[in-house]
C-alpha cells in the first residue's frame, strides 16, 4: 500500500506560491517568487534529493507538471534524484491536459480524485510524493488522503500568496514525528495525521 506524502516548501506564514522562480506563478499579482533559493544549503538539498530519489511515484497538478516536464527530462541523468524523477510513474490531475503527456511514464488521471488516489495507493509500494501542486494538495487534504507531511518551513514572512492550508481547510490534528534544522534556518518537520477519536 502506497504512502501519500506531501513534500512542500512554505514560508513561516504558510505561503507556498512561486518558490523557485519569480515567474513560476504570478497569479493574483504575486511578485515575490524565488524566495526559496537564498536558503538552499546542503541539508535542504540532501533532504529534497532523498525525498525525490526515494519515492516510488509522483502525484502532481497541471501547473507543477508543466514546470517539471519542461525541466527534469533535460537535467543530468547521473543525478539520482533526476534519474528517479524521470523513471517513476507520474500521475497528473488536470481538466485541460490531454492523455498524450510528453514526459515519460506520465498518466493523466480521471475526474474522480478519491477513487484514483485509492487505486494508486493500492497499486504502489512506497511513497507517492506530492510536490508543489497547491490546489491539488488542498483537495487531497479535504479527502483526508495525505498520510504524511514533510514541510520545509523557511525563515521568512511573505504576507500574501497561496497557502498550503487556507480558510476552507477542515481542522485536524497532526503528530510531529521528525525534525531537522538546516544551517540557513530552514525547519524540516515531518507530521502524520492523528486519527479522529
MOLINHU-V731484 format. One record per pair of residues at least 12 apart in sequence whose C-alpha atoms are under 7 Angstrom apart, sorted by sequence separation. I is the first residue (numbers start at 1). J is the second residue. D is the distance in whole Angstrom. If there is no record, write none. Layout:
{{I & J & D} {I & J & D}}
This chain:
{{21 & 33 & 5} {22 & 34 & 5} {178 & 190 & 5} {20 & 33 & 7} {21 & 34 & 4} {73 & 86 & 6} {177 & 190 & 6} {19 & 33 & 6} {20 & 34 & 4} {72 & 86 & 7} {94 & 108 & 7} {176 & 190 & 6} {177 & 191 & 6} {18 & 33 & 5} {19 & 34 & 5} {20 & 35 & 7} {90 & 105 & 6} {91 & 106 & 6} {92 & 107 & 6} {93 & 108 & 6} {176 & 191 & 5} {18 & 34 & 6} {19 & 35 & 6} {20 & 36 & 6} {89 & 105 & 5} {90 & 106 & 5} {91 & 107 & 5} {92 & 108 & 5} {93 & 109 & 6} {175 & 191 & 5} {176 & 192 & 7} {19 & 36 & 5} {20 & 37 & 6} {88 & 105 & 7} {89 & 106 & 6} {90 & 107 & 6} {91 & 108 & 6} {92 & 109 & 6} {174 & 191 & 6} {175 & 192 & 5} {86 & 104 & 7} {87 & 105 & 7} {91 & 109 & 6} {174 & 192 & 5} {175 & 193 & 6} {174 & 193 & 4} {175 & 194 & 6} {173 & 193 & 6} {174 & 194 & 5} {173 & 194 & 5} {138 & 164 & 7} {53 & 80 & 6} {65 & 92 & 7} {138 & 165 & 7} {142 & 169 & 7} {53 & 81 & 4} {52 & 81 & 6} {114 & 143 & 7} {62 & 92 & 6} {134 & 164 & 6} {155 & 185 & 6} {53 & 84 & 5} {57 & 88 & 5} {58 & 89 & 6} {59 & 90 & 6} {60 & 91 & 6} {61 & 92 & 6} {62 & 93 & 6} {154 & 185 & 7} {155 & 186 & 6} {49 & 81 & 5} {53 & 85 & 7} {56 & 88 & 6} {57 & 89 & 5} {58 & 90 & 5} {59 & 91 & 5} {60 & 92 & 5} {61 & 93 & 5} {62 & 94 & 5} {154 & 186 & 5} {52 & 85 & 7} {57 & 90 & 6} {58 & 91 & 6} {59 & 92 & 6} {60 & 93 & 6} {61 & 94 & 6} {153 & 186 & 6} {154 & 187 & 7} {69 & 103 & 6} {152 & 186 & 6} {153 & 187 & 5} {152 & 187 & 6} {153 & 188 & 6} {152 & 188 & 4} {151 & 188 & 6} {152 & 189 & 7} {150 & 188 & 7} {151 & 189 & 5} {150 & 189 & 6} {151 & 190 & 6} {150 & 190 & 4} {149 & 190 & 6} {150 & 191 & 7} {149 & 191 & 5} {148 & 191 & 6} {149 & 192 & 6} {148 & 192 & 5} {147 & 192 & 6} {148 & 193 & 7} {147 & 193 & 7} {64 & 132 & 6} {56 & 125 & 7} {59 & 128 & 7} {64 & 133 & 6} {56 & 126 & 6} {57 & 127 & 7} {58 & 128 & 5} {59 & 129 & 6} {60 & 130 & 6} {55 & 126 & 7} {56 & 127 & 5} {57 & 128 & 5} {58 & 129 & 5} {59 & 130 & 5} {60 & 131 & 7} {55 & 127 & 5} {56 & 128 & 6} {57 & 129 & 6} {58 & 130 & 6} {61 & 133 & 5} {55 & 128 & 6} {60 & 133 & 6} {55 & 129 & 6} {61 & 136 & 6} {3 & 121 & 7} {2 & 121 & 4} {1 & 121 & 5} {2 & 122 & 6} {1 & 122 & 5} {1 & 123 & 7} {2 & 124 & 5} {5 & 127 & 6} {7 & 129 & 7} {1 & 124 & 6} {2 & 125 & 5} {3 & 126 & 6} {4 & 127 & 6} {5 & 128 & 6} {6 & 129 & 6} {7 & 130 & 6} {8 & 131 & 6} {1 & 125 & 5} {2 & 126 & 5} {3 & 127 & 5} {4 & 128 & 5} {5 & 129 & 5} {6 & 130 & 5} {7 & 131 & 5} {8 & 132 & 6} {2 & 127 & 6} {3 & 128 & 6} {4 & 129 & 6} {5 & 130 & 6} {6 & 131 & 6} {2 & 128 & 6} {30 & 161 & 6} {44 & 182 & 7} {43 & 182 & 5} {6 & 146 & 7} {5 & 146 & 6} {12 & 153 & 6} {4 & 146 & 5} {5 & 147 & 6} {6 & 148 & 6} {7 & 149 & 6} {8 & 150 & 6} {9 & 151 & 6} {10 & 152 & 6} {11 & 153 & 6} {12 & 154 & 6} {4 & 147 & 5} {5 & 148 & 5} {6 & 149 & 5} {7 & 150 & 5} {8 & 151 & 5} {9 & 152 & 5} {10 & 153 & 5} {11 & 154 & 5} {12 & 155 & 6} {15 & 158 & 7} {41 & 184 & 7} {3 & 147 & 6} {4 & 148 & 7} {5 & 149 & 6} {6 & 150 & 6} {7 & 151 & 6} {8 & 152 & 6} {9 & 153 & 6} {10 & 154 & 6} {11 & 155 & 7} {12 & 156 & 6} {13 & 157 & 6} {17 & 161 & 6} {11 & 156 & 6} {12 & 157 & 5} {13 & 158 & 7} {15 & 160 & 7} {17 & 162 & 5} {39 & 184 & 5} {11 & 157 & 6} {13 & 159 & 7} {15 & 161 & 6} {16 & 162 & 6} {11 & 158 & 7} {15 & 162 & 5} {16 & 163 & 6} {15 & 163 & 4} {16 & 164 & 6} {14 & 163 & 5} {15 & 164 & 7} {14 & 164 & 6}}
